[in-house]
Amino acid sequence: VRAAAAAAAPALPFRVGHGFDLHRLEPGYKLVIGGKEIPHDRGCMAHSDGDVLLHCIVDSILGALSLPDIGQIFPDNDPKWKGCSSDVFMREAIRLMEEKGYLIGNLDCTIIAQRPKMSPHKEDIVRNVSELCGVDPSVVNIKAKTHEKVDSLGENRSIACHTVAMLIHKDFMPEGFTV
């Protein structure tokens, strides 16, 4: 029913979606953020590669389009997605977005992790995310916050992310303007 309603939704000039993701951090796993492996003593325990940022961006795009969330489209009980690189999920979200006639206006992302420090990796992450999305790096913003040593995030036992995506319908883009 919801998917049918989304398919019939009018082509609004702008659509905004919010994404949230959280993964437990455990020794013995790689830490992948924004498609980049980040050196750390632990990584995300997840069915796929556990890329908290890409999962969050995917959910924000799907939410802006009023589509089901990442867990419904790529269920974690489907062995097909076991260990899958999250860029597969990103490419599908971008395909669905473009199929509906939208482009990314901007992405605003906040990674919440006590460790490792994200600032040395932000430029590479922004570059990779912008390439995956097919946009200029100037429309991708990555912020990082600690959790002030409070709860599982602050104790380096988990990592989280919030993302807001603004999508612009191609029919409403000013002439000569590209993102």
JOHU-V269369 format. One record per residue. N is the residue number from 1. NEAR is the number of other C-alpha atoms within 8 Angstrom. D_LAST is the distance of its C-alpha to the last C-alpha in Angstrom with 2 decimals. Layout:
N/NEAR/D_LAST + N/NEAR/D_LAST
//
This chain:
1/4/32.81 + 2/8/29.59 + 3/9/27.71 + 4/7/29.23 + 5/8/28.19 + 6/10/24.56 + 7/6/24.73 + 8/6/26.14 + 9/6/23.77 + 10/4/22.38 + 11/6/18.79 + 12/6/17.92 + 13/8/14.96 + 14/8/14.03 + 15/10/15.49 + 16/12/16.10 + 17/14/17.80 + 18/13/19.78 + 19/15/20.93 + 20/11/23.96 + 21/11/25.73 + 22/9/28.80 + 23/12/30.79 + 24/10/34.18 + 25/12/34.50 + 26/10/37.46 + 27/7/38.96 + 28/7/38.71 + 29/9/35.08 + 30/12/32.00 + 31/13/29.36 + 32/14/25.93 + 33/12/22.92 + 34/12/19.34 + 35/13/20.91 + 36/9/22.79 + 37/8/26.54 + 38/9/27.62 + 39/7/31.28 + 40/8/33.31 + 41/6/36.77 + 42/11/35.50 + 43/13/32.67 + 44/17/31.53 + 45/10/34.17 + 46/8/32.41 + 47/10/32.75 + 48/12/29.61 + 49/12/28.43 + 50/13/27.93 + 51/14/24.44 + 52/15/24.22 + 53/12/20.57 + 54/15/19.30 + 55/14/21.80 + 56/14/20.55 + 57/15/16.87 + 58/13/18.24 + 59/14/20.40 + 60/16/17.78 + 61/17/15.74 + 62/15/19.13 + 63/14/20.29 + 64/14/17.49 + 65/10/18.52 + 66/9/22.19 + 67/10/23.02 + 68/10/25.62 + 69/9/24.94 + 70/12/24.64 + 71/7/28.44 + 72/7/29.13 + 73/7/26.88 + 74/9/27.90 + 75/9/31.31 + 76/10/32.81 + 77/4/36.15 + 78/8/34.92 + 79/6/36.04 + 80/5/33.28 + 81/11/30.80 + 82/9/33.26 + 83/7/31.73 + 84/10/28.53 + 85/9/25.48 + 86/13/22.86 + 87/9/20.12 + 88/8/21.95 + 89/13/21.27 + 90/14/17.54 + 91/10/17.35 + 92/8/19.32 + 93/11/17.28 + 94/10/14.07 + 95/8/16.40 + 96/8/17.75 + 97/13/14.49 + 98/9/13.49 + 99/7/17.16 + 100/6/16.99 + 101/10/14.12 + 102/11/11.46 + 103/11/7.94 + 104/12/7.28 + 105/10/6.58 + 106/10/8.32 + 107/13/11.40 + 108/11/14.49 + 109/14/17.29 + 110/11/20.88 + 111/13/23.20 + 112/12/26.85 + 113/16/29.33 + 114/15/32.44 + 115/7/32.19 + 116/7/30.81 + 117/7/28.92 + 118/8/25.17 + 119/6/24.35 + 120/6/25.37 + 121/8/22.97 + 122/9/19.82 + 123/7/18.14 + 124/8/18.92 + 125/12/17.87 + 126/13/14.39 + 127/9/14.07 + 128/11/15.50 + 129/12/13.59 + 130/13/10.15 + 131/9/11.90 + 132/9/13.40 + 133/10/10.33 + 134/6/8.57 + 135/9/5.52 + 136/9/5.79 + 137/8/8.97 + 138/5/8.43 + 139/11/7.14 + 140/13/10.29 + 141/10/13.56 + 142/10/16.90 + 143/8/20.12 + 144/10/23.60 + 145/9/26.82 + 146/11/30.37 + 147/11/32.57 + 148/6/35.38 + 149/9/37.65 + 150/8/37.91 + 151/7/38.24 + 152/8/36.96 + 153/16/33.62 + 154/14/35.53 + 155/10/38.13 + 156/11/35.71 + 157/10/36.64 + 158/14/33.21 + 159/16/29.50 + 160/13/27.08 + 161/15/23.48 + 162/12/21.78 + 163/14/18.14 + 164/13/16.38 + 165/16/13.35 + 166/13/11.75 + 167/14/10.70 + 168/13/9.84 + 169/13/11.93 + 170/8/10.75 + 171/6/13.87 + 172/7/12.90 + 173/9/9.60 + 174/5/10.92 + 175/4/11.95 + 176/4/10.23 + 177/6/6.97 + 178/4/3.80 + 179/8/0.00
//
